[in-house]
Amino acid sequence: MAVERFPVEASHILMFARSIGDTNPIYSDPEYAAGTEVGSIIAPPTFAQSSAQFDPDYFLRPKPDKKWFGSGRTASGTLVRDLSEADGNDVKDEREDDKQSGSAAGGLHAEQHFTYHRHLKPGDVLHTVTYDGERWEKQSKRAGILKFSEAVTEYRDEDDELVITAKGVGVVTEKVIDN
Amino acid sequence: MALSASQLNVGDSYSEQIVDDLTRTQIVQYAGASGDYNPVHTDEKFVTEVAGYPTVFAHGMLTMGMTGRMVTNYVGDGRLTYYGVRFTSQVWPGDTLTAKAEVADIRDEDGQKLVDLTITTTNQDDRPVLTGQATARLDD
């Protein structure tokens, strides 16, 4: 899960800010940003999560040489059989992502925390180190047994200074939750 | 614009509607920007036929990102020292979300004034979809 090189770029910040509906010029206008306290474009508070773009093995991005579990000819590219031919509950999904921790892998994203030592700006080149945190289980009426796992990611700059510490908690539920 | 400790009181609050009628397209837009292409967020066929949900749903991180906009609009740019949330309910296309920050504490740490905020984002049925905390630097 380590990202060796996460270059923080102005165009990526712009696209990210647009996707969360944030039109604040601090994320897009260098002249405006130069006149503010921070002095330059910065990234929105949750931008660090998009380091996934720079993880070559990120399992939630389709890759040209691998089967993808989203739909194509069938409802899932990794299903053993086409669902339209299935007659019962014997359809298996070959996903191998349930070993991932602290993320939405094969489950849901339960919590996310960021501690900012400083804020990201275009030109930063970061690398990350991720380690597993705690694991625990909880019984839920709505979703059966909930299995939680925590992952801590440190975002460091080229001087190896800590910029952001992120903690993600993922949960795998026994039953589908649809509110 | 940053907040001043002298003008802030515990219990003060600020809120914004962060999205009105969330679209599937915005969820796709977030998938592209963040790099999280989990088909549960974008692929109706997969999510209904394989994953067993009624339709696609938003990335928790999209809700956290949109809520973060309310927080930075309140505390100012580059002022956050901490922002953490728990995703308490799923967010679906068509949802309208309102995010609220309430001042829980104003304190001093090594001469720096800080505010602790309690954050709640609710949907159109008043159901919390995200709860969390943030800490930001204040002017004196």
HADDOCK unambig.tbl for C-alpha pairs under 7 A between the chains (distance, minus, plus):
assign (segid A and resid 15 and name CA) (segid B and resid 33 and name CA) 5.87 0.50 0.50
assign (segid A and resid 16 and name CA) (segid B and resid 33 and name CA) 5.04 0.50 0.50
assign (segid A and resid 16 and name CA) (segid B and resid 34 and name CA) 6.76 0.50 0.50
assign (segid A and resid 19 and name CA) (segid B and resid 26 and name CA) 6.37 0.50 0.50
assign (segid A and resid 19 and name CA) (segid B and resid 29 and name CA) 5.34 0.50 0.50
assign (segid A and resid 19 and name CA) (segid B and resid 30 and name CA) 4.81 0.50 0.50
assign (segid A and resid 19 and name CA) (segid B and resid 33 and name CA) 6.72 0.50 0.50
assign (segid A and resid 20 and name CA) (segid B and resid 30 and name CA) 6.85 0.50 0.50
assign (segid A and resid 20 and name CA) (segid B and resid 62 and name CA) 6.28 0.50 0.50
assign (segid A and resid 20 and name CA) (segid B and resid 65 and name CA) 5.73 0.50 0.50
assign (segid A and resid 20 and name CA) (segid B and resid 66 and name CA) 5.09 0.50 0.50
assign (segid A and resid 21 and name CA) (segid B and resid 66 and name CA) 6.79 0.50 0.50
assign (segid A and resid 22 and name CA) (segid B and resid 69 and name CA) 6.25 0.50 0.50
assign (segid A and resid 38 and name CA) (segid B and resid 78 and name CA) 6.31 0.50 0.50
assign (segid A and resid 45 and name CA) (segid B and resid 68 and name CA) 6.55 0.50 0.50
assign (segid A and resid 46 and name CA) (segid B and resid 65 and name CA) 5.73 0.50 0.50
assign (segid A and resid 49 and name CA) (segid B and resid 34 and name CA) 6.79 0.50 0.50
assign (segid A and resid 50 and name CA) (segid B and resid 34 and name CA) 4.25 0.50 0.50
assign (segid A and resid 50 and name CA) (segid B and resid 35 and name CA) 5.98 0.50 0.50
assign (segid A and resid 52 and name CA) (segid B and resid 35 and name CA) 5.80 0.50 0.50
assign (segid A and resid 53 and name CA) (segid B and resid 34 and name CA) 6.94 0.50 0.50
assign (segid A and resid 53 and name CA) (segid B and resid 35 and name CA) 5.04 0.50 0.50
assign (segid A and resid 60 and name CA) (segid B and resid 36 and name CA) 5.61 0.50 0.50
assign (segid A and resid 60 and name CA) (segid B and resid 37 and name CA) 5.26 0.50 0.50
assign (segid A and resid 60 and name CA) (segid B and resid 38 and name CA) 5.16 0.50 0.50
assign (segid A and resid 61 and name CA) (segid B and resid 35 and name CA) 6.75 0.50 0.50
assign (segid A and resid 61 and name CA) (segid B and resid 36 and name CA) 6.47 0.50 0.50
assign (segid A and resid 61 and name CA) (segid B and resid 37 and name CA) 5.31 0.50 0.50
assign (segid A and resid 70 and name CA) (segid B and resid 39 and name CA) 5.36 0.50 0.50
assign (segid A and resid 70 and name CA) (segid B and resid 43 and name CA) 6.74 0.50 0.50
assign (segid A and resid 70 and name CA) (segid B and resid 46 and name CA) 5.69 0.50 0.50
assign (segid A and resid 71 and name CA) (segid B and resid 43 and name CA) 6.95 0.50 0.50
assign (segid A and resid 71 and name CA) (segid B and resid 45 and name CA) 6.37 0.50 0.50
assign (segid A and resid 71 and name CA) (segid B and resid 46 and name CA) 5.42 0.50 0.50
assign (segid A and resid 75 and name CA) (segid B and resid 45 and name CA) 5.71 0.50 0.50
assign (segid A and resid 75 and name CA) (segid B and resid 46 and name CA) 5.04 0.50 0.50
assign (segid A and resid 75 and name CA) (segid B and resid 49 and name CA) 6.57 0.50 0.50
assign (segid A and resid 75 and name CA) (segid B and resid 50 and name CA) 6.68 0.50 0.50
assign (segid A and resid 76 and name CA) (segid B and resid 46 and name CA) 5.99 0.50 0.50
assign (segid A and resid 76 and name CA) (segid B and resid 50 and name CA) 7.00 0.50 0.50
assign (segid A and resid 109 and name CA) (segid B and resid 60 and name CA) 6.46 0.50 0.50
assign (segid A and resid 110 and name CA) (segid B and resid 86 and name CA) 5.83 0.50 0.50
assign (segid A and resid 110 and name CA) (segid B and resid 87 and name CA) 5.29 0.50 0.50
assign (segid A and resid 111 and name CA) (segid B and resid 85 and name CA) 5.59 0.50 0.50
assign (segid A and resid 111 and name CA) (segid B and resid 86 and name CA) 4.23 0.50 0.50
assign (segid A and resid 111 and name CA) (segid B and resid 87 and name CA) 5.88 0.50 0.50
assign (segid A and resid 112 and name CA) (segid B and resid 84 and name CA) 5.61 0.50 0.50
assign (segid A and resid 112 and name CA) (segid B and resid 85 and name CA) 5.47 0.50 0.50
assign (segid A and resid 112 and name CA) (segid B and resid 86 and name CA) 6.56 0.50 0.50
assign (segid A and resid 113 and name CA) (segid B and resid 83 and name CA) 5.85 0.50 0.50
assign (segid A and resid 113 and name CA) (segid B and resid 84 and name CA) 3.75 0.50 0.50
assign (segid A and resid 113 and name CA) (segid B and resid 85 and name CA) 6.15 0.50 0.50
assign (segid A and resid 114 and name CA) (segid B and resid 82 and name CA) 5.67 0.50 0.50
assign (segid A and resid 114 and name CA) (segid B and resid 83 and name CA) 5.29 0.50 0.50
assign (segid A and resid 114 and name CA) (segid B and resid 84 and name CA) 5.85 0.50 0.50
assign (segid A and resid 115 and name CA) (segid B and resid 81 and name CA) 5.81 0.50 0.50
assign (segid A and resid 115 and name CA) (segid B and resid 82 and name CA) 4.44 0.50 0.50
assign (segid A and resid 115 and name CA) (segid B and resid 83 and name CA) 6.60 0.50 0.50
assign (segid A and resid 116 and name CA) (segid B and resid 80 and name CA) 6.87 0.50 0.50
assign (segid A and resid 116 and name CA) (segid B and resid 81 and name CA) 4.73 0.50 0.50
assign (segid A and resid 116 and name CA) (segid B and resid 82 and name CA) 5.84 0.50 0.50
assign (segid A and resid 117 and name CA) (segid B and resid 81 and name CA) 6.74 0.50 0.50
assign (segid A and resid 119 and name CA) (segid B and resid 78 and name CA) 6.16 0.50 0.50
assign (segid A and resid 176 and name CA) (segid B and resid 52 and name CA) 6.94 0.50 0.50
assign (segid A and resid 178 and name CA) (segid B and resid 53 and name CA) 6.19 0.50 0.50
